[in-house]
């Protein structure tokens, strides 16, 4: 099964809960306020978020007026277009792949953070990059063992330490190893933390200071891993991590089987932080770059020419 088919399968519950309702609304006939109210309710219930939904409805009304649309069926493609426009990945989102870079991976426990680091390492190596992984989650039991196994599967080197070691010292060793080995991308797994855990956030700042001092020429990125099944909680986590650490990207995991696929729309629209990768399964290849057009097509169950469009984009 190709990635698009896996994504489409993963969004099945979202289509059943949200898109099926939208499609029913698009058959109502004439466009009126009841139609807009129905669309608004469906989007909010689909975890698109109140603010994003309000903006989409306002823009939909403007588009209907400008294009002189009369029937609800004409609004389907317009809504798809409006959603897609809010999910655009900015130019330069993957510039970290050009030259030496350090990517800090943050997130709360349970979102699949360590697993995601392993999958990212595999994907980047397959892209022709020399990758090194730093096991800086030294607080969680067996975190090192888990990441070592993923590094072995990905075929990349890893810097580890004993449980309870100062994470900043692991990052120090990893940064210097990355420089000595002429590594392209250093991925740093960090302890699961919340924005209100001051000691853990201070530890993250300490790791960043080590990188600034030891590898000042490296491109820097900080990504948060979010669990799509948590809905609006994922948006809140991203917002809080962004305030505490400053985020450059989001990795959205567990999109397979969730009924909360609309959360990807809310994250992109409300936070202005790009979703860079999306996970649709447990396999090492089930994490791919996020393609907004592909996502919207999978969400609305569109099969035609997605591969051609992705290649063009």
Residue frames as qw, qx, qy, qz and C-alpha x, y, z in Angstrom:
[[0.000, 0.888, 0.460, 0.000, 0.00, 0.00, 0.00],
 [0.413, 0.458, -0.021, 0.787, 1.42, 3.40, -1.01],
 [0.189, -0.152, -0.468, 0.850, 1.64, 6.33, 1.40],
 [0.338, -0.097, -0.163, -0.922, -1.35, 8.12, -0.12],
 [0.652, -0.253, -0.626, -0.344, -3.48, 5.01, 0.33],
 [0.501, -0.239, -0.668, 0.496, -2.28, 4.67, 3.94],
 [0.004, 0.051, 0.220, -0.974, -3.08, 8.32, 4.57],
 [0.495, -0.160, -0.388, -0.761, -6.48, 7.91, 2.99],
 [0.652, -0.273, -0.708, -0.016, -7.12, 4.82, 5.10],
 [0.365, -0.153, -0.550, 0.735, -5.92, 6.65, 8.22],
 [0.170, 0.037, 0.086, -0.981, -8.42, 9.44, 7.58],
 [0.283, -0.309, -0.833, -0.362, -11.36, 7.04, 7.19],
 [0.267, -0.566, -0.687, 0.369, -12.87, 7.88, 10.59],
 [0.059, -0.409, -0.061, 0.908, -12.46, 11.59, 9.96],
 [0.206, -0.034, -0.598, -0.773, -14.26, 11.23, 6.63],
 [0.309, -0.431, -0.843, -0.090, -17.01, 9.23, 8.32],
 [0.267, -0.598, -0.528, 0.541, -17.41, 11.82, 11.08],
 [0.058, -0.613, -0.015, 0.788, -16.73, 15.09, 9.28],
 [0.039, 0.247, -0.579, -0.776, -16.51, 14.86, 5.50],
 [0.022, -0.379, -0.898, -0.225, -19.62, 12.71, 5.12],
 [0.033, -0.726, -0.520, 0.449, -21.51, 15.46, 6.94],
 [0.020, -0.545, 0.236, 0.804, -20.01, 18.10, 4.69],
 [0.008, 0.011, 0.809, 0.588, -20.91, 16.13, 1.58],
 [0.008, -0.590, -0.806, 0.053, -24.49, 15.88, 2.81],
 [0.037, -0.729, -0.226, 0.645, -24.55, 19.64, 3.36],
 [0.055, -0.359, 0.502, 0.785, -23.31, 20.21, -0.19],
 [0.006, -0.274, -0.867, -0.416, -26.48, 18.53, -1.52],
 [0.063, 0.505, 0.606, -0.611, -28.90, 20.92, 0.20],
 [0.337, 0.737, 0.525, 0.259, -29.55, 23.00, -2.93],
 [0.136, 0.875, 0.046, 0.463, -29.61, 26.77, -2.51],
 [0.489, 0.087, -0.457, 0.738, -26.98, 28.49, -0.38],
 [0.357, -0.784, -0.189, -0.471, -28.46, 30.09, 2.75],
 [0.193, -0.676, 0.514, -0.491, -27.51, 30.83, 6.36],
 [0.901, -0.248, 0.256, -0.248, -28.64, 27.39, 7.49],
 [0.890, 0.375, -0.163, 0.201, -26.09, 25.89, 5.09],
 [0.272, 0.667, -0.452, 0.526, -23.27, 27.99, 6.58],
 [0.564, -0.536, 0.405, -0.481, -24.39, 27.10, 10.12],
 [0.991, -0.023, 0.087, -0.099, -24.34, 23.41, 9.27],
 [0.722, 0.504, -0.296, 0.370, -20.85, 23.61, 7.74],
 [0.058, -0.696, 0.446, -0.560, -19.62, 25.52, 10.79],
 [0.778, -0.402, 0.319, -0.363, -20.97, 22.93, 13.23],
 [0.982, 0.171, -0.042, 0.072, -19.46, 20.02, 11.28],
 [0.530, 0.609, -0.365, 0.464, -16.02, 21.63, 11.13],
 [0.299, -0.641, 0.455, -0.541, -15.97, 22.46, 14.83],
 [0.902, -0.228, 0.261, -0.258, -17.04, 18.93, 15.73],
 [0.917, 0.337, -0.093, 0.193, -14.28, 17.64, 13.43],
 [0.686, -0.534, 0.033, 0.494, -11.60, 19.33, 15.57],
 [0.497, 0.582, 0.164, 0.622, -10.85, 22.00, 13.01],
 [0.349, -0.252, -0.347, 0.833, -11.13, 24.50, 15.86],
 [0.091, 0.818, 0.496, -0.277, -13.47, 27.41, 16.54],
 [0.068, -0.747, 0.184, 0.636, -11.14, 30.15, 15.27],
 [0.159, -0.201, 0.763, 0.593, -10.13, 28.36, 12.09],
 [0.192, 0.500, 0.838, 0.105, -13.73, 27.36, 11.40],
 [0.077, 0.837, 0.310, -0.444, -14.89, 30.95, 11.78],
 [0.062, -0.605, 0.436, 0.663, -12.25, 32.13, 9.32],
 [0.193, 0.050, 0.882, 0.426, -13.15, 29.40, 6.84],
 [0.184, 0.676, 0.708, -0.093, -16.85, 30.30, 6.97],
 [0.044, 0.826, 0.035, -0.560, -16.09, 34.00, 6.46],
 [0.092, -0.444, 0.645, 0.615, -13.84, 33.22, 3.51],
 [0.234, 0.285, 0.902, 0.223, -16.40, 30.81, 2.08],
 [0.184, 0.798, 0.489, -0.301, -19.06, 33.50, 2.21],
 [0.006, 0.746, -0.264, -0.611, -16.72, 35.95, 0.49],
 [0.175, -0.189, 0.829, 0.497, -15.89, 33.43, -2.23],
 [0.260, 0.520, 0.814, 0.007, -19.57, 32.67, -2.81],
 [0.148, 0.862, 0.233, -0.426, -20.27, 36.37, -3.23],
 [0.066, -0.648, 0.480, 0.587, -17.27, 37.06, -5.48],
 [0.097, -0.107, 0.894, 0.424, -17.89, 34.03, -7.70],
 [0.564, 0.068, -0.075, -0.820, -21.66, 34.50, -7.64],
 [0.202, 0.001, -0.979, -0.037, -22.29, 30.93, -6.57],
 [0.579, -0.237, -0.084, -0.775, -25.89, 29.89, -5.96],
 [0.910, -0.152, -0.292, -0.252, -25.84, 26.20, -5.08],
 [0.648, -0.644, 0.398, -0.078, -24.29, 24.34, -2.17],
 [0.942, 0.134, 0.214, 0.222, -22.70, 21.79, -4.52],
 [0.500, 0.762, -0.108, 0.397, -20.50, 24.57, -5.88],
 [0.319, -0.854, 0.307, -0.272, -19.00, 25.14, -2.41],
 [0.962, -0.224, 0.101, 0.120, -17.27, 21.76, -2.05],
 [0.756, 0.329, -0.012, 0.566, -14.22, 22.61, -4.16],
 [0.012, 0.817, -0.109, 0.566, -14.13, 26.12, -2.71],
 [0.692, -0.671, 0.185, -0.189, -13.93, 24.77, 0.85],
 [0.938, -0.020, 0.088, 0.334, -11.22, 22.30, -0.19],
 [0.500, 0.610, -0.042, 0.613, -9.25, 25.16, -1.70],
 [0.273, -0.826, 0.148, -0.471, -9.62, 27.29, 1.43],
 [0.865, -0.473, 0.165, 0.012, -8.46, 24.43, 3.66],
 [0.862, 0.219, 0.060, 0.454, -5.51, 23.63, 1.40],
 [0.266, 0.772, -0.085, 0.571, -4.41, 27.28, 1.39],
 [0.486, -0.777, 0.221, -0.333, -4.21, 27.25, 5.19],
 [0.912, -0.308, 0.254, 0.092, -1.98, 24.19, 5.24],
 [0.639, 0.715, -0.215, 0.186, 0.76, 25.36, 2.89],
 [0.800, -0.378, 0.043, 0.463, 4.29, 24.34, 3.85],
 [0.082, 0.954, -0.121, -0.264, 6.44, 27.47, 3.41],
 [0.722, 0.597, -0.258, 0.236, 9.34, 27.66, 1.02],
 [0.192, 0.625, -0.591, 0.472, 12.56, 26.79, 2.79],
 [0.788, -0.452, 0.146, -0.391, 10.89, 24.45, 5.30],
 [0.981, -0.088, 0.090, 0.147, 13.45, 21.77, 4.49],
 [0.349, 0.842, -0.335, 0.238, 16.53, 23.97, 4.14],
 [0.582, -0.641, 0.486, -0.124, 17.96, 22.22, 7.19],
 [0.942, 0.111, 0.292, 0.121, 18.87, 19.39, 4.80],
 [0.596, 0.705, -0.088, 0.374, 21.34, 21.67, 3.05],
 [0.150, 0.645, -0.502, 0.556, 24.53, 21.76, 5.10],
 [0.361, -0.047, -0.825, 0.432, 25.10, 20.76, 8.72],
 [0.454, -0.487, -0.120, -0.736, 22.08, 20.96, 11.01],
 [0.091, -0.019, -0.867, 0.489, 20.91, 20.07, 14.51],
 [0.501, -0.372, -0.410, -0.665, 17.25, 19.19, 15.08],
 [0.132, -0.099, 0.761, -0.628, 15.87, 19.08, 18.63],
 [0.460, -0.311, -0.706, -0.439, 12.81, 16.84, 19.00],
 [0.152, -0.093, 0.598, -0.781, 10.48, 17.77, 21.87],
 [0.593, -0.255, -0.486, -0.590, 7.05, 16.67, 23.07],
 [0.624, -0.409, 0.424, -0.513, 5.19, 15.12, 25.96],
 [0.206, -0.207, 0.956, -0.008, 5.56, 11.45, 26.85],
 [0.509, 0.321, 0.763, -0.236, 3.37, 9.06, 24.92],
 [0.488, 0.707, 0.001, -0.513, 3.18, 10.89, 21.59],
 [0.907, 0.310, 0.208, 0.193, 5.65, 8.59, 19.86],
 [0.021, 0.953, -0.270, -0.134, 8.62, 10.95, 20.10],
 [0.429, -0.520, 0.704, 0.225, 11.46, 8.42, 20.31],
 [0.667, 0.309, 0.663, 0.142, 9.90, 6.26, 17.61],
 [0.409, 0.897, 0.155, -0.057, 9.57, 9.35, 15.43],
 [0.156, -0.824, 0.485, 0.249, 13.27, 10.15, 15.83],
 [0.560, -0.163, 0.776, 0.239, 14.10, 6.67, 14.53],
 [0.573, 0.600, 0.551, 0.092, 11.78, 7.06, 11.54],
 [0.183, 0.966, -0.083, -0.166, 13.16, 10.52, 10.75],
 [0.352, -0.622, 0.636, 0.292, 16.70, 9.14, 10.87],
 [0.610, 0.155, 0.746, 0.218, 15.75, 6.39, 8.43],
 [0.457, 0.813, 0.362, 0.003, 14.04, 8.77, 6.03],
 [0.022, 0.946, -0.253, -0.201, 16.91, 11.25, 6.07],
 [0.471, -0.412, 0.716, 0.308, 19.50, 8.55, 5.51],
 [0.599, 0.413, 0.662, 0.177, 17.50, 7.25, 2.55],
 [0.299, 0.940, 0.148, -0.063, 17.62, 10.81, 1.23],
 [0.717, 0.488, -0.152, 0.474, 21.39, 10.58, 1.06],
 [0.162, -0.839, 0.265, -0.447, 22.23, 12.35, 4.32],
 [0.529, 0.109, -0.718, 0.440, 24.72, 11.26, 6.95],
 [0.531, -0.646, -0.146, -0.529, 22.68, 11.13, 10.15],
 [0.332, 0.115, -0.761, 0.545, 23.62, 10.92, 13.82],
 [0.546, -0.630, -0.403, -0.377, 21.15, 10.42, 16.67],
 [0.095, 0.343, -0.611, 0.707, 21.62, 11.69, 20.24],
 [0.544, -0.468, -0.692, -0.083, 19.74, 9.80, 22.97],
 [0.092, 0.302, -0.362, 0.877, 19.27, 12.78, 25.28],
 [0.695, -0.445, -0.141, -0.546, 16.11, 11.40, 26.91],
 [0.387, 0.274, -0.793, 0.383, 17.99, 10.15, 29.95],
 [0.384, -0.211, 0.486, -0.756, 15.07, 10.35, 32.39],
 [0.850, 0.056, -0.004, -0.523, 12.77, 7.70, 30.96],
 [0.606, -0.299, 0.737, 0.010, 13.58, 4.09, 31.69],
 [0.661, 0.191, 0.685, 0.241, 14.57, 2.09, 28.59],
 [0.384, 0.866, 0.056, -0.315, 14.48, 5.18, 26.36],
 [0.054, -0.679, 0.649, 0.339, 18.08, 4.55, 25.31],
 [0.439, -0.022, 0.889, 0.124, 17.38, 0.92, 24.47],
 [0.519, 0.658, 0.513, -0.186, 14.38, 1.88, 22.38],
 [0.295, 0.891, -0.172, -0.300, 16.30, 4.48, 20.40],
 [0.259, -0.499, 0.779, 0.277, 19.31, 2.18, 19.94],
 [0.539, 0.248, 0.803, 0.059, 17.01, -0.37, 18.28],
 [0.453, 0.828, 0.279, -0.177, 15.55, 2.27, 16.00],
 [0.025, 0.831, -0.451, -0.325, 19.01, 3.56, 15.09],
 [0.408, -0.222, 0.855, 0.231, 20.05, 0.02, 14.19],
 [0.539, 0.532, 0.653, -0.021, 16.98, -0.38, 11.99],
 [0.314, 0.928, 0.050, -0.195, 17.69, 2.94, 10.33],
 [0.842, 0.224, 0.045, 0.489, 21.38, 2.11, 9.93],
 [0.131, 0.847, -0.129, 0.498, 22.64, 5.30, 11.59],
 [0.468, 0.118, -0.603, 0.635, 25.10, 6.02, 14.41],
 [0.479, -0.768, -0.300, -0.301, 23.89, 6.95, 17.88],
 [0.211, 0.392, -0.556, 0.702, 25.39, 8.66, 20.93],
 [0.676, -0.545, -0.434, -0.239, 24.05, 7.26, 24.21],
 [0.034, 0.477, -0.609, 0.633, 24.75, 7.40, 27.94],
 [0.216, -0.207, -0.901, 0.313, 23.60, 5.85, 31.18],
 [0.281, -0.726, -0.549, -0.303, 20.14, 6.52, 32.55],
 [0.455, -0.817, -0.244, 0.256, 20.12, 9.67, 34.67],
 [0.560, -0.044, 0.151, 0.813, 23.06, 11.29, 32.89],
 [0.071, 0.649, 0.098, -0.751, 22.90, 15.04, 32.35],
 [0.657, 0.601, 0.449, 0.070, 21.18, 15.38, 28.93],
 [0.194, 0.954, -0.176, -0.145, 23.31, 18.42, 28.09],
 [0.366, -0.578, 0.691, 0.232, 26.43, 16.27, 28.38],
 [0.660, 0.256, 0.691, 0.146, 24.95, 13.80, 25.88],
 [0.445, 0.873, 0.202, -0.013, 24.25, 16.67, 23.49],
 [0.136, -0.861, 0.438, 0.219, 27.81, 17.95, 24.03],
 [0.524, -0.250, 0.774, 0.252, 29.24, 14.55, 23.06],
 [0.602, 0.518, 0.602, 0.080, 26.86, 14.23, 20.11],
 [0.274, 0.949, 0.000, -0.157, 27.62, 17.69, 18.73],
 [0.181, -0.738, 0.601, 0.248, 31.35, 17.08, 18.83],
 [0.579, 0.015, 0.795, 0.180, 30.90, 13.63, 17.29],
 [0.539, 0.735, 0.408, -0.055, 28.77, 15.18, 14.54],
 [0.143, 0.927, -0.276, -0.209, 31.50, 17.70, 13.75],
 [0.357, -0.517, 0.749, 0.211, 34.27, 15.08, 13.80],
 [0.525, 0.171, 0.821, 0.144, 32.31, 12.67, 11.59],
 [0.095, 0.142, -0.402, -0.900, 31.12, 15.42, 9.22],
 [0.166, 0.450, 0.866, -0.140, 27.50, 14.53, 9.93],
 [0.025, -0.378, -0.439, -0.815, 24.81, 16.26, 7.87],
 [0.517, -0.531, -0.179, -0.647, 21.94, 16.02, 10.36],
 [0.184, 0.066, -0.826, 0.529, 22.07, 15.49, 14.12],
 [0.549, -0.488, -0.420, -0.533, 18.71, 14.46, 15.61],
 [0.074, 0.226, -0.707, 0.666, 18.42, 14.97, 19.38],
 [0.541, -0.493, -0.641, -0.231, 15.75, 13.01, 21.23],
 [0.036, -0.377, 0.453, -0.807, 14.85, 14.82, 24.46],
 [0.013, -0.209, -0.881, 0.424, 12.88, 13.90, 27.58],
 [0.163, -0.633, -0.645, -0.397, 9.12, 14.15, 27.45],
 [0.213, -0.220, -0.392, 0.867, 8.19, 17.41, 29.10],
 [0.035, 0.827, 0.550, 0.110, 5.43, 19.93, 29.58],
 [0.239, 0.683, -0.017, 0.690, 5.84, 23.67, 29.33],
 [0.462, -0.772, 0.069, -0.431, 5.03, 24.06, 33.03],
 [0.910, -0.311, -0.045, 0.271, 7.77, 21.66, 34.18],
 [0.039, 0.973, -0.223, -0.034, 10.34, 24.36, 34.80],
 [0.542, -0.555, 0.593, 0.217, 13.27, 22.05, 35.53],
 [0.707, 0.233, 0.605, 0.283, 12.79, 20.19, 32.27],
 [0.401, 0.886, 0.187, 0.141, 12.37, 23.36, 30.25],
 [0.228, -0.893, 0.367, 0.124, 15.53, 24.73, 31.88],
 [0.682, -0.229, 0.637, 0.277, 17.30, 21.53, 30.82],
 [0.628, 0.605, 0.430, 0.235, 16.15, 22.11, 27.24],
 [0.116, 0.989, -0.090, 0.037, 17.57, 25.65, 27.37],
 [0.505, -0.657, 0.524, 0.195, 20.84, 24.25, 28.69],
 [0.733, 0.143, 0.591, 0.304, 21.08, 21.81, 25.76],
 [0.449, 0.840, 0.244, 0.183, 20.45, 24.65, 23.33],
 [0.158, -0.941, 0.287, 0.084, 23.23, 26.70, 24.91],
 [0.669, -0.330, 0.599, 0.292, 25.62, 23.77, 24.44],
 [0.652, 0.475, 0.500, 0.315, 24.76, 23.59, 20.75],
 [0.182, 0.980, 0.054, 0.068, 25.09, 27.36, 20.33],
 [0.347, -0.820, 0.430, 0.148, 28.53, 27.25, 21.91],
 [0.611, -0.273, 0.698, 0.256, 29.90, 24.08, 20.35],
 [0.420, 0.280, 0.726, 0.467, 28.32, 24.20, 16.89],
 [0.111, 0.604, 0.205, -0.762, 27.47, 27.84, 16.10],
 [0.168, 0.330, -0.547, -0.751, 27.52, 27.35, 12.33],
 [0.079, 0.219, 0.965, 0.118, 24.92, 24.57, 12.31],
 [0.395, -0.308, -0.353, -0.790, 21.39, 25.22, 11.09],
 [0.097, 0.014, 0.802, -0.589, 19.04, 24.91, 14.05],
 [0.521, -0.268, -0.495, -0.642, 15.54, 23.45, 14.17],
 [0.206, -0.030, 0.802, -0.560, 13.18, 22.56, 17.03],
 [0.495, -0.143, -0.613, -0.599, 10.23, 20.29, 16.24],
 [0.484, -0.139, 0.618, -0.604, 7.41, 19.14, 18.47],
 [0.218, -0.074, -0.935, -0.269, 5.88, 15.69, 18.04],
 [0.497, -0.012, 0.284, -0.820, 2.09, 15.69, 18.45],
 [0.184, 0.165, 0.969, -0.009, -0.37, 12.81, 18.74],
 [0.251, -0.149, -0.444, -0.847, -3.23, 13.41, 16.29],
 [0.424, -0.421, -0.793, -0.120, -5.62, 11.35, 18.40],
 [0.287, -0.403, -0.535, 0.685, -5.54, 13.96, 21.19],
 [0.114, 0.813, 0.514, 0.249, -7.38, 16.56, 19.11],
 [0.004, -0.933, -0.021, -0.361, -7.39, 20.09, 20.52],
 [0.707, -0.658, 0.156, 0.205, -4.93, 19.06, 23.24],
 [0.760, 0.129, 0.259, 0.582, -2.35, 18.72, 20.47],
 [0.222, 0.790, 0.156, 0.549, -2.93, 22.35, 19.46],
 [0.463, -0.873, 0.047, -0.145, -2.51, 23.46, 23.06],
 [0.833, -0.341, 0.207, 0.383, 0.71, 21.48, 23.43],
 [0.613, 0.408, 0.230, 0.637, 2.14, 23.01, 20.28],
 [0.028, -0.892, -0.100, -0.440, 1.19, 26.51, 21.40],
 [0.629, -0.769, 0.113, 0.007, 2.78, 26.02, 24.82],
 [0.820, -0.130, 0.252, 0.497, 5.97, 24.49, 23.45],
 [0.451, 0.640, 0.205, 0.587, 6.23, 27.30, 20.94],
 [0.239, -0.923, 0.011, -0.301, 6.00, 29.89, 23.71],
 [0.730, -0.631, 0.238, 0.110, 8.58, 28.06, 25.81],
 [0.697, -0.255, 0.496, 0.450, 11.07, 26.87, 23.19],
 [0.300, 0.663, -0.299, -0.617, 10.21, 28.41, 19.82],
 [0.740, 0.132, 0.658, 0.052, 9.17, 25.84, 17.22],
 [0.099, 0.462, -0.546, -0.692, 10.24, 25.50, 13.59],
 [0.499, 0.087, -0.699, -0.504, 8.06, 22.54, 12.72],
 [0.702, -0.149, 0.449, -0.532, 5.57, 19.91, 13.76],
 [0.243, 0.139, -0.933, -0.226, 5.57, 16.14, 13.32],
 [0.688, -0.094, 0.160, -0.702, 2.05, 14.77, 13.50],
 [0.083, 0.195, -0.977, -0.014, 1.87, 11.10, 14.51],
 [0.203, 0.246, 0.900, -0.297, -0.82, 8.44, 14.85],
 [0.409, 0.257, -0.168, -0.859, -2.90, 9.76, 11.98],
 [0.371, -0.007, -0.873, -0.316, -3.87, 6.16, 11.24],
 [0.362, -0.400, -0.841, 0.036, -7.31, 5.36, 12.58],
 [0.090, -0.299, -0.446, 0.839, -7.98, 8.67, 14.37],
 [0.134, 0.750, 0.633, 0.137, -11.31, 10.45, 14.06],
 [0.199, -0.882, -0.114, 0.412, -9.56, 13.76, 14.68],
 [0.651, 0.210, 0.339, 0.645, -7.83, 14.34, 11.33],
 [0.110, 0.902, 0.258, 0.329, -9.22, 17.88, 11.26],
 [0.550, -0.766, 0.013, 0.332, -6.65, 18.76, 13.89],
 [0.629, 0.007, 0.322, 0.708, -4.00, 19.07, 11.18],
 [0.164, 0.717, 0.367, 0.569, -6.00, 21.93, 9.68],
 [0.403, -0.899, -0.162, -0.056, -6.30, 23.71, 13.03],
 [0.714, -0.452, 0.129, 0.519, -2.60, 23.33, 13.80],
 [0.504, 0.234, 0.346, 0.756, -1.51, 24.85, 10.49],
 [0.012, 0.750, 0.377, 0.544, -4.08, 27.63, 10.51],
 [0.467, -0.861, -0.183, -0.083, -3.96, 28.73, 14.15],
 [0.694, -0.590, 0.139, 0.389, -0.26, 28.45, 14.95],
 [0.394, 0.882, -0.239, -0.098, 1.45, 29.34, 11.69],
 [0.345, -0.549, 0.755, 0.101, 3.95, 26.53, 12.34],
 [0.636, 0.336, -0.526, -0.453, 4.31, 24.12, 9.42],
 [0.900, -0.135, 0.398, -0.118, 3.54, 20.43, 9.76],
 [0.143, 0.674, -0.654, -0.311, 6.70, 18.99, 8.22],
 [0.237, 0.145, -0.951, -0.134, 6.09, 15.27, 8.59],
 [0.731, -0.142, 0.116, -0.658, 3.05, 13.08, 9.14],
 [0.055, -0.232, 0.969, -0.064, 2.91, 9.50, 10.42],
 [0.724, 0.020, -0.177, -0.666, 0.28, 7.02, 9.30],
 [0.948, -0.055, -0.295, -0.105, 1.44, 3.74, 10.83],
 [0.733, -0.624, 0.256, 0.085, 3.97, 1.83, 12.91],
 [0.881, 0.237, 0.147, 0.381, 6.38, 0.94, 10.12],
 [0.489, -0.452, 0.125, 0.736, 9.71, 2.68, 9.66],
 [0.210, 0.157, 0.508, 0.821, 8.53, 3.98, 6.27],
 [0.096, -0.710, -0.683, -0.146, 5.20, 5.26, 7.56],
 [0.204, -0.794, -0.148, 0.553, 6.50, 8.77, 8.20],
 [0.526, 0.420, 0.411, 0.614, 6.63, 11.10, 5.20],
 [0.100, -0.049, 0.007, 0.994, 6.89, 14.75, 4.34],
 [0.257, 0.583, 0.619, -0.459, 3.58, 16.51, 4.76],
 [0.094, 0.141, 0.567, 0.806, 1.90, 17.37, 1.46],
 [0.303, 0.267, 0.397, -0.824, -1.12, 19.67, 2.03],
 [0.567, 0.247, -0.369, -0.693, -2.72, 18.91, -1.35],
 [0.454, 0.061, -0.886, -0.070, -2.32, 15.18, -0.79],
 [0.001, -0.139, -0.777, 0.614, -3.76, 15.48, 2.70],
 [0.443, 0.278, 0.178, -0.833, -6.87, 17.35, 1.54],
 [0.583, 0.210, -0.600, -0.506, -7.40, 14.90, -1.32],
 [0.340, -0.014, -0.924, 0.174, -7.13, 11.97, 1.08],
 [0.155, 0.178, 0.592, -0.770, -9.46, 13.72, 3.52],
 [0.559, 0.359, 0.070, -0.744, -12.11, 14.28, 0.85],
 [0.729, 0.106, 0.676, 0.006, -11.51, 10.85, -0.68],
 [0.529, 0.772, -0.175, -0.306, -10.06, 12.05, -3.99],
 [0.869, -0.115, 0.416, 0.243, -8.13, 9.41, -5.94],
 [0.687, 0.658, 0.189, 0.244, -7.22, 11.17, -9.16],
 [0.527, 0.685, -0.110, 0.491, -3.76, 12.45, -10.10],
 [0.525, -0.848, 0.070, 0.024, -2.46, 12.97, -6.54],
 [0.794, -0.243, 0.263, 0.491, 0.93, 11.53, -7.48],
 [0.496, 0.540, 0.274, 0.622, 1.22, 13.77, -10.54],
 [0.132, -0.925, -0.094, -0.343, 0.35, 16.86, -8.53],
 [0.695, -0.679, 0.134, 0.196, 2.79, 15.98, -5.74],
 [0.755, 0.049, 0.271, 0.595, 5.54, 15.51, -8.29],
 [0.277, 0.734, 0.222, 0.579, 4.78, 18.89, -9.84],
 [0.370, -0.910, -0.014, -0.188, 4.76, 20.62, -6.44]]
